[in-house]
């Protein structure tokens, strides 16, 4: 009875199948208009379950005969029809049509095998197409290959899109097929990867073998940026995951040439496969050639003589070469980054040669002879600085994005620093003639020949010179009338020398303090005390300078026993020269470290106030005023 019921069930399903698929002809396309293949696939699944259940119906004549004459032809017809739906849907890039074919294949239990076979066949077809393609007109033919690659890839992308879409089997039929695994999972199990990724790897490998073969390789290496532009952005729909491109279940490449080419890029599997399989070897060769060309242009900037500067037109030629190489590589961020690193190396090589030559020149011209006599080596120094300025300006104007371009202003610092030292020594020795020569030297030997905007640096140079001069002047001891008159005469001379370089008003408080020297020296104690209390006139003077002047003036004007021991330098255990050197060093410090000097001044003023209260009320008031000012 059991076999009778199963046989009856089988025959009922067979009749149902014949209704769904009335007849079978040789060409599957001729059946599509009359057959319900989705329903037939479900019925075939139920037939398979019925034949296999409870020991099976195999061996029963009527069952075997029906399977042979009716069921199996319709099964083959269903497979052919499903494959046809998938193929036609891929050619039209219609994921819905592909999905209909996939449902039939899934219900037939053949989805994984059939789709895997289809993907492998597409890869084989691409290999055949590439091998037969002509590359006589290299760039035109490569463009045609890329167009064909895109077209075929989009078909595979349509297939994968249909595979990845979540589906339930047709609900109007009883379902007997295990559909717990997704369509895409069954294909991955067969191919070892997602369909598009599998095909893309195979397609890139075939294309790579064709393009990298001689003599094509030489052409595409020389024009590598053009090759990159042929691929990108045209192939982005295939290689960028967020556009539906390649995603993979395999481990992405993490080593090799591409690591340097896209180390800062987000890992896009399709892009990595293309770079690792085809572009990376060419990129390495191209970058090496680009580096050679850029380095060659840099070397041509310099002559054989170590004590010589680059010719400006050669530096401009180097800038043009670097700019051209980076612009050619700008089509792709990975190639651009690699070429920019090569460009950065070329700039570093340029600077190494510049620094070597500056070192040789500096050994002769520094410390400088501060006069206006023509100096050939100083002209070489200026030429080296100008070469760096030309390079940096040219690269910036060409939008070459090298992260750390050299700063030509740092090369000028040794000249200003040497002149600053010379002026400090001259001021200390009361040698105004050397100060004047130093100012003229800066103008004629530094500012004039060097093609930099040195206005701010010159202002800072003059400002520091004034601050040091004022500080040195206010530390004169003993402060006699003769010393005051000598200072007044020199102030005008010093002011005129500084005015030859900059507008002194641009130096701010430094110039105000210089103009204050003459009236400050000849104020009597009451006037000085009044100005300290009001604070307006003397606010341009640093506290340490004003209080030092007050102390040295009081000690110079009043007779006291052991008064030398009350001076700040004695309190610190220094000589007056040591105190002056220390305070001059602090002019350029930010912030200046003068707390120890201020503490010594506080002690000096306190002791003077105690000793002068009975002896000289006028000077006592001045010392007390200084203490109050110090406490502010």
C-alpha positions in Angstrom: 0.0 0.0 0.0 2.8 2.4 0.8 4.5 2.0 -2.6 1.1 2.3 -4.3 0.4 5.6 -2.6 3.9 6.9 -3.5 3.5 5.7 -7.1 0.1 7.5 -7.3 1.8 10.6 -5.8 4.6 10.4 -8.4 2.2 10.0 -11.3 0.2 13.0 -10.1 3.3 15.1 -10.0 4.3 13.8 -13.4 1.0 14.9 -14.8 1.4 18.3 -13.1 4.8 18.6 -14.7 3.5 17.9 -18.1 0.9 20.6 -17.7 3.5 23.1 -16.6 5.8 22.0 -19.5 3.5 20.8 -22.2 6.2 19.6 -24.6 9.9 19.8 -25.2 11.7 20.8 -28.3 15.4 20.9 -29.0 15.9 24.6 -28.6 15.2 25.9 -25.1 14.3 29.3 -26.4 11.3 27.8 -28.2 9.9 26.5 -24.9 10.1 29.7 -22.9 6.8 31.2 -24.1 4.8 28.1 -23.2 6.4 26.8 -20.0 6.3 27.9 -16.4 9.8 27.0 -15.5 9.7 28.3 -12.0 6.7 26.1 -11.1 8.3 23.2 -13.0 11.4 23.4 -11.0 9.5 23.2 -7.8 7.5 20.2 -9.1 10.8 18.5 -10.2 12.1 19.0 -6.6 8.9 17.4 -5.2 9.3 14.5 -7.7 12.9 13.9 -6.6 11.8 13.9 -3.0 9.0 11.4 -3.7 11.2 9.0 -5.7 13.9 9.0 -3.0 11.5 8.8 0.1 10.9 5.6 2.1 13.4 3.4 0.2 12.7 4.9 -3.2 10.6 4.0 -6.2 13.5 3.1 -8.4 12.9 -0.2 -10.2 9.1 0.2 -10.6 8.5 0.0 -14.4 5.9 2.7 -14.7 8.1 5.1 -12.6 11.3 4.4 -14.5 9.5 4.8 -17.8 7.9 8.1 -16.8 11.2 9.5 -15.5 13.0 8.5 -18.7 10.3 9.7 -21.2 8.9 12.7 -19.5 10.7 13.9 -16.3 14.3 13.9 -17.4 13.7 15.8 -20.7 11.8 18.4 -18.8 14.6 18.6 -16.2 17.1 19.2 -19.0 14.8 21.7 -20.5 14.4 23.5 -17.2 18.2 23.7 -16.8 18.7 25.0 -20.3 15.9 27.5 -19.8 17.4 28.7 -16.5 20.8 29.1 -18.0 19.3 31.0 -20.9 17.5 33.4 -18.5 20.7 33.9 -16.6 22.7 34.6 -19.8 20.1 36.9 -21.4 19.8 38.8 -18.1 23.5 39.3 -17.9 23.8 40.5 -21.5 21.0 43.0 -20.8 22.4 43.8 -17.3 18.9 43.0 -15.9 19.3 41.6 -12.4 15.6 40.7 -12.3 15.8 38.3 -15.2 19.0 36.8 -13.9 17.3 36.3 -10.5 14.4 34.4 -12.2 16.9 32.0 -13.7 18.7 31.6 -10.4 15.5 30.7 -8.6 14.9 27.9 -11.1 18.5 26.7 -10.7 18.2 26.8 -6.9 15.0 24.8 -6.9 16.7 22.3 -9.2 19.6 22.0 -6.7 22.1 23.0 -9.5 22.7 26.7 -8.7 26.2 26.5 -7.3 27.6 24.2 -10.0 25.9 25.9 -13.0 26.8 29.5 -11.9 30.4 28.5 -11.1 30.6 26.9 -14.5 29.2 30.0 -16.1 31.7 32.3 -14.3 34.6 30.1 -15.3 33.3 30.0 -18.9 33.2 33.8 -18.9 36.8 34.0 -17.7 37.8 31.5 -20.4 35.9 33.6 -23.1 37.8 36.7 -21.9 41.1 34.9 -22.2 40.3 33.9 -25.7 39.2 37.4 -26.6 42.4 38.9 -25.2 44.7 36.4 -26.8 43.2 37.2 -30.2 43.1 40.9 -29.8 45.6 43.1 -31.7 47.9 45.5 -29.9 49.5 47.0 -33.0 48.1 50.4 -32.2 48.9 50.1 -28.5 46.8 52.8 -26.9 43.8 52.5 -29.1 43.8 48.7 -28.7 44.2 49.0 -25.0 41.3 51.4 -24.8 39.2 48.8 -26.7 40.3 46.1 -24.3 39.3 48.2 -21.3 35.9 48.9 -22.9 35.3 45.2 -23.4 36.6 44.4 -19.9 34.1 46.9 -18.5 31.2 45.5 -20.5 32.0 41.9 -19.5 32.6 42.8 -15.9 29.3 44.6 -15.6 27.6 41.4 -16.7 29.3 39.5 -14.0 28.4 42.3 -11.6 24.8 41.9 -12.6 25.0 38.2 -11.8 26.6 38.8 -8.4 24.0 41.4 -7.6 21.2 38.9 -8.3 23.0 36.2 -6.3 23.5 38.5 -3.3 19.8 39.6 -3.2 17.9 37.9 -0.4 15.1 35.7 -1.9 12.4 33.3 -0.8 11.3 30.6 -3.1 8.0 31.1 -5.0 5.3 31.1 -2.3 2.4 29.8 -4.3 4.0 26.3 -4.5 4.8 23.8 -1.8 8.6 24.1 -1.2 10.6 20.9 -0.8 14.1 22.4 -1.4 16.5 23.4 1.4 17.0 27.1 0.8 18.7 27.9 4.1 22.0 28.7 2.4 22.0 31.9 0.3 22.5 31.8 -3.4 25.8 33.6 -3.1 27.1 31.2 -0.4 26.6 28.2 -2.7 28.6 29.9 -5.5 31.4 30.9 -3.1 31.6 27.3 -2.0 32.2 26.3 -5.6 34.6 29.1 -6.7 36.3 29.9 -3.4 35.4 33.5 -3.7 32.5 35.8 -4.8 31.7 35.6 -8.5 32.9 39.0 -9.5 36.1 38.8 -7.5 36.9 35.3 -9.0 36.3 36.6 -12.5 38.2 39.8 -11.9 41.3 38.0 -10.7 41.3 35.8 -13.8 40.6 38.7 -16.1 43.4 40.8 -14.7 45.8 37.9 -14.9 45.0 37.4 -18.6 45.2 41.1 -19.4 48.5 41.4 -17.5 50.1 38.6 -19.4 49.1 40.2 -22.7 50.1 43.8 -21.9 53.3 43.0 -20.1 54.6 40.9 -23.0 57.2 42.5 -25.2 57.2 44.8 -27.1 54.0 46.3 -25.5 55.6 46.5 -22.1 58.1 49.1 -23.1 55.4 51.3 -24.5 53.1 51.1 -21.6 55.9 51.6 -19.1 56.9 54.8 -20.8 53.3 56.0 -20.9 52.2 54.5 -17.6 50.1 57.4 -16.5 48.2 57.1 -19.7 47.6 53.4 -18.9 46.3 54.4 -15.5 44.0 56.9 -17.0 42.7 54.2 -19.4 41.6 52.2 -16.3 40.5 54.9 -14.0 37.9 56.3 -13.5 36.3 54.1 -16.3 36.6 50.9 -14.3 35.4 52.3 -10.9 32.0 50.6 -11.2 33.9 47.3 -11.2 36.6 48.0 -8.7 35.0 50.2 -6.0 32.9 48.2 -3.5 30.5 51.1 -2.7 29.6 51.2 -6.4 28.8 47.5 -6.5 32.3 46.5 -7.5 34.6 43.7 -6.3 34.3 42.4 -2.8 36.1 39.3 -1.7 36.2 36.7 1.0 39.9 36.1 0.5 42.7 37.8 2.3 43.8 41.1 0.7 47.4 41.6 -0.4 49.4 43.4 2.3 52.9 43.2 1.0 54.8 43.9 -2.2 55.0 46.9 -4.4 51.5 48.1 -3.9 52.0 48.6 -0.2 54.1 51.7 -0.9 51.7 52.8 -3.7 48.6 52.8 -1.7 49.6 52.7 2.0 47.3 55.5 2.9 44.4 54.4 0.7 41.4 52.5 1.9 41.7 48.9 0.8 39.5 48.4 -2.2 39.8 44.7 -3.3 39.2 45.4 -6.9 41.8 48.1 -7.0 44.4 46.0 -5.1 43.9 43.1 -7.5 44.4 45.3 -10.5 47.5 47.0 -9.0 49.1 43.7 -7.8 48.3 41.8 -11.0 49.1 44.4 -13.6 49.9 48.0 -12.6 52.4 47.6 -9.7 55.3 46.2 -11.8 54.8 48.9 -14.4 54.5 51.5 -11.6 57.8 50.5 -10.1 59.6 50.8 -13.4 57.9 54.1 -14.2 58.6 55.6 -10.8 62.3 54.5 -11.1 62.5 56.2 -14.6 60.7 59.3 -13.3 63.1 59.5 -10.3 66.0 59.2 -12.7 64.7 62.0 -14.9 64.1 64.3 -11.9 67.4 63.5 -10.3 69.1 64.2 -13.6 67.5 67.6 -13.8 68.6 68.4 -10.2 72.2 67.3 -10.9 72.3 69.6 -14.0 71.7 72.6 -11.7 75.2 72.4 -10.2 78.6 73.0 -11.8 81.8 71.1 -11.0 83.2 73.9 -8.8 82.1 73.4 -5.2 82.2 77.2 -4.6 79.6 78.1 -7.1 75.9 78.6 -7.2 73.3 76.9 -9.6 72.4 78.7 -12.7 68.8 80.0 -12.3 67.6 78.7 -15.7 68.7 75.2 -14.7 66.8 75.4 -11.4 63.7 76.5 -13.4 64.2 73.5 -15.7 64.4 71.2 -12.7 61.2 72.7 -11.4 59.5 72.1 -14.7 60.6 68.5 -14.8 59.4 67.8 -11.3 56.1 69.5 -12.0 55.6 67.6 -15.3 56.3 64.3 -13.6 53.8 64.9 -10.8 51.1 66.2 -13.1 51.4 63.2 -15.3 51.0 61.0 -12.3 48.0 62.9 -10.9 45.5 60.6 -12.6 45.7 58.1 -9.8 46.3 58.9 -6.1 48.5 55.8 -5.7 50.8 56.7 -8.6 50.7 60.3 -7.6 51.9 59.5 -4.0 54.7 57.3 -5.3 55.9 60.0 -7.8 55.7 62.7 -5.1 57.9 60.6 -2.9 60.4 60.4 -5.7 60.0 64.2 -6.2 60.6 64.7 -2.5 63.8 62.6 -2.7 65.0 64.8 -5.6 64.3 68.0 -3.6 66.3 66.5 -0.7 69.2 65.7 -3.0 69.1 69.3 -4.2 69.2 70.6 -0.6 72.0 68.2 0.3 74.1 69.7 -2.4 73.1 73.2 -1.5 74.0 72.6 2.2 77.3 71.1 1.2 78.2 74.2 -0.8 76.9 76.6 1.9 79.1 74.8 4.4 82.2 75.3 2.2 81.4 79.0 1.6 80.5 79.6 5.2 83.9 78.4 6.3 85.4 81.3 4.4 82.9 84.1 4.8 81.8 83.6 8.4 82.4 85.4 10.6 82.1 88.2 8.0 84.3 91.2 7.4 81.6 93.8 8.0 82.5 96.2 5.2 81.0 97.0 1.8 83.9 95.6 -0.3 82.6 93.2 -3.0 82.9 89.6 -1.9 82.6 86.9 -4.5 81.9 84.2 -2.0 79.1 86.1 -0.4 77.6 86.4 -3.9 77.9 82.6 -4.2 76.1 82.3 -0.8 73.4 84.6 -2.0 73.1 82.5 -5.3 72.7 79.3 -3.3 69.9 80.9 -1.2 68.2 82.2 -4.4 68.4 78.8 -6.0 66.4 77.3 -3.0 63.9 80.2 -3.3 63.5 79.6 -7.0 62.9 75.9 -6.5 60.4 76.3 -3.7 58.5 79.1 -5.3 58.3 77.2 -8.6 57.1 74.0 -6.9 54.4 75.9 -5.0 53.2 77.8 -8.1 53.0 74.5 -9.9 50.9 72.9 -7.1 53.5 70.2 -6.5 52.3 69.0 -3.0 55.6 68.0 -1.4 54.8 68.1 2.3 58.1 69.5 3.6 59.6 72.0 1.3 62.9 73.5 2.5 62.7 77.0 4.0 65.2 79.3 2.3 64.9 81.8 5.2 66.8 79.4 7.4 69.8 79.7 5.1 69.9 83.5 5.7 70.0 83.1 9.5 73.8 82.5 9.7 74.4 85.9 8.0 72.1 87.8 10.3 73.4 86.0 13.3 77.0 86.8 12.4 76.1 90.4 11.9 74.2 90.5 15.2 77.3 89.2 17.0 79.5 91.8 15.3 77.1 94.6 16.3 76.9 93.4 19.9 80.7 93.3 20.2 80.9 96.8 18.6 78.3 98.2 21.0 80.1 96.7 23.9 83.3 98.3 22.8 81.6 101.6 22.0 82.6 101.2 18.3 79.9 103.0 16.4 81.8 102.9 13.1 81.6 99.0 13.1 77.9 99.3 13.9 77.4 101.5 10.8 79.5 99.1 8.7 77.5 96.1 9.9 74.2 97.8 8.9 75.6 98.7 5.5 76.9 95.2 5.1 73.5 93.7 5.8 72.0 96.0 3.2 74.5 95.5 0.4 75.7 91.9 1.0 72.5 90.2 2.3 69.3 92.1 1.5 70.2 93.4 -1.9 71.5 90.2 -3.6 69.1 87.7 -2.0 65.7 87.3 -3.7 63.7 86.9 -0.5 61.4 89.3 1.3 63.6 90.0 4.3 61.7 92.9 5.6 60.4 91.2 8.8 63.8 89.5 9.4 65.5 92.9 9.0 63.1 94.5 11.4 63.8 91.8 13.9 67.5 92.3 13.4 67.3 96.0 14.0 64.9 95.6 16.9 67.3 93.2 18.7 70.2 95.5 17.9 68.4 98.5 19.5 67.4 96.4 22.6 71.0 95.3 23.1 72.2 98.9 22.6 69.7 100.3 25.1 70.4 97.6 27.6 74.2 98.1 27.3 73.8 101.9 27.7 71.6 101.7 30.8 74.2 99.4 32.5 77.0 102.0 32.3 78.8 102.4 35.5 79.9 104.9 36.8 77.3 107.1 35.2 79.2 110.3 35.1 78.2 113.5 33.2 81.0 112.8 30.7 79.6 109.3 30.1 76.1 110.7 29.6 77.2 113.3 27.0 79.1 110.6 25.2 76.0 108.4 25.1 73.9 111.2 23.7 76.3 111.8 20.9 76.3 108.1 20.0 72.6 107.6 20.2 72.0 109.9 17.2 74.6 108.1 15.2 73.3 104.6 16.1 69.7 105.7 15.3 70.8 107.0 11.9 72.6 103.7 11.1 69.5 101.7 12.0 67.2 103.9 9.9 69.2 103.0 6.8 67.7 99.4 7.0 64.1 99.8 8.2 61.5 102.4 9.3 62.3 102.6 13.0 58.7 103.1 13.9 58.1 99.5 12.8 60.3 98.2 15.6 57.7 99.4 18.2 58.9 99.7 21.8 62.5 99.1 20.8 62.6 102.5 19.0 60.7 104.2 21.7 63.2 103.1 24.3 66.0 104.3 22.0 64.4 107.8 21.8 63.9 107.7 25.5 67.7 107.4 26.3 68.6 111.1 26.0 65.8 112.5 28.2 66.2 109.6 30.7 69.9 110.3 31.2 69.3 113.9 32.1 66.2 113.6 34.3 66.8 114.6 37.9 65.8 112.1 40.7 62.4 113.8 41.2 61.5 113.8 37.6 62.6 110.2 37.2 60.6 109.1 40.3 57.5 110.9 39.0 57.8 109.2 35.6 58.2 105.8 37.2 55.1 106.3 39.3 53.0 107.6 36.3 54.3 104.8 34.1 53.4 106.4 30.8 56.7 107.7 29.6 58.8 104.7 30.7 56.4 101.9 29.8 58.4 101.0 26.8 61.4 100.0 29.0 61.6 96.5 30.4 61.4 96.5 34.2 64.9 94.9 34.5 66.5 97.7 32.4 64.7 100.6 34.2 65.6 99.3 37.7 69.2 98.6 36.7 69.5 102.1 35.5 68.0 103.5 38.7 70.4 101.4 40.9 73.6 102.3 38.9 72.5 106.0 38.8 72.0 106.1 42.6 75.3 104.4 43.3 77.1 106.7 40.9 75.6 109.9 42.5 75.8 109.0 46.2 78.9 108.3 48.4 78.4 105.2 50.5 80.8 102.8 52.2 81.2 99.6 50.3 78.6 100.7 47.7 80.1 98.4 45.1 78.8 95.5 47.1 75.2 96.8 46.7 75.3 96.5 42.9 73.2 93.6 41.4 76.2 91.9 39.8 78.0 91.8 43.1 74.9 90.4 44.8 74.9 87.6 42.2 78.6 87.0 42.7 79.4 88.2 39.1 81.4 90.9 37.6 79.7 93.7 35.7 80.8 92.3 32.4 79.3 88.9 33.3 76.0 90.5 34.2 76.0 92.5 31.0 76.7 89.4 28.9 74.0 87.4 30.6 71.4 90.2 30.2 72.3 90.6 26.5 71.9 86.9 25.9 68.4 87.1 27.3 67.3 89.7 24.7 66.6 86.9 22.2 65.2 84.4 24.7 61.5 83.7 24.9 60.7 84.1 27.7 63.8 85.8 29.1 65.2 84.2 32.3 65.7 87.3 34.4 64.1 86.4 37.7 67.5 86.0 39.4 68.5 89.5 38.2 65.2 91.0 39.4 65.8 89.4 42.8 69.3 90.9 43.0 67.8 94.3 42.0 65.2 94.0 44.7 67.8 93.3 47.4 70.0 96.2 46.1 67.1 98.7 46.1 66.1 97.6 49.6 69.6 98.1 51.0 69.9 101.4 49.3 66.6 102.6 50.7 67.7 101.7 54.2 71.1 103.4 53.8 69.8 106.6 52.1 66.8 107.4 54.2 68.9 109.8 56.4 71.7 110.6 54.0 69.8 111.5 50.8 66.0 111.7 51.0 65.9 112.4 47.2 67.7 109.2 46.4 65.7 107.4 49.1 62.5 108.3 47.3 63.9 107.1 44.0 64.9 103.7 45.5 61.5 103.4 47.2 59.8 104.2 43.9 61.9 101.5 42.2 60.8 98.9 44.8 57.2 99.8 44.2 57.6 99.5 40.5 59.3 96.1 41.0 56.3 94.9 43.1 53.8 95.7 40.4 
